[in-house]
Amino acid sequence: AVVIGFLPQFLSISKEYVGMVFGGSSVAIPGLEVGVFGLILIAFILFEPMGLYGRWLKIRTWFELFPFYRKDMFKRQKSYLKTERLR
């Protein structure tokens, strides 16, 4: 929610900066804000399909298993168990 709230301000500041760098007074790109919102949503769906709840589960599990935490614990399983293959 914080990222979505501050995104319009960040875009207006970055437009002014791009205008100063390239010599123009201001850069007017129609649909820039909507496009950035869309890219954020697509990236979030690709990298965190369970949403904020999935991120919360990972953080909570990490704190519960802190001394025994392994880096590969949260990777998706790409192979089947032998019993699942025989079905």
N, C-alpha and C positions, 0 to 999 in steps of 0.2 A: 504494500500500500504506500509505503514511503517513496519507493522508486517511481511509482505511477504519479504520485503527488508532486514530486520535484522535477519530473521529466519536462514539462512545458517550460519551466524556468531555465533548466539546463539547455534546452534547445534554443531558447532566445539568446542566451549568453554565447553559445557556440556559433549562432548565426552572425552575431556581431564580430566575433573573433575571426571567423572565416572571411567576413567582409574586409576587415583590417588587413589580413594577410594577403589577399588577392587584389587589394586596391579599390574595391567597390565600396560604396557607402553602406549597403546592406544586401544581403542575399535573400531573395524571395524564392523559395522552393515550395510550390503548392503540394500539399499532401505529405509533407515531411513528418509531421507529428503522428499522423495516422500510420504511416509506414514504419516508424520506429516502434510504436505501440505493437503493431503486428509482428515485427521481428522479435520483440521481447516475448510475446506470447508463444510464438513458434519455438523459440529457443528454450523456453521454460517447459513446454510440452515435450520436446525432444530429450532434454537432459534430466528432467524430473517428472516422469509421467504420473506419479501419484500426487503431485502438487505439494502444497505446503505441509500437508499431513504426512506425506512420505518423508519430507525433509525432517519434520519433527520426530518421526519414528527413528530415523538414523541417528539424530543427535541424542535422543533419549537412550537408545541402545548403546551408543558409544559411552555415555556416562555410567550406565549400569555395568558394562563390561570393561571399564577403564583399564585395570591392570592387565587384563587378558586380551585386549583389543589387537586384532590383526588387520593389516591393510586390505587384504583381499576378502574380508568378511562380507562386504556388501555388493560384490560383483554378482551379476546374474549367472545362473548355472546354464551352461551351454550344452551339457551332455545329459543323457538320461541314465537313470539307474538301470541295472540289468533287469530287474523285475518289471520296470515300466516298458522296456523294449519288447518283452514277450507278450504283451497284451494285444 
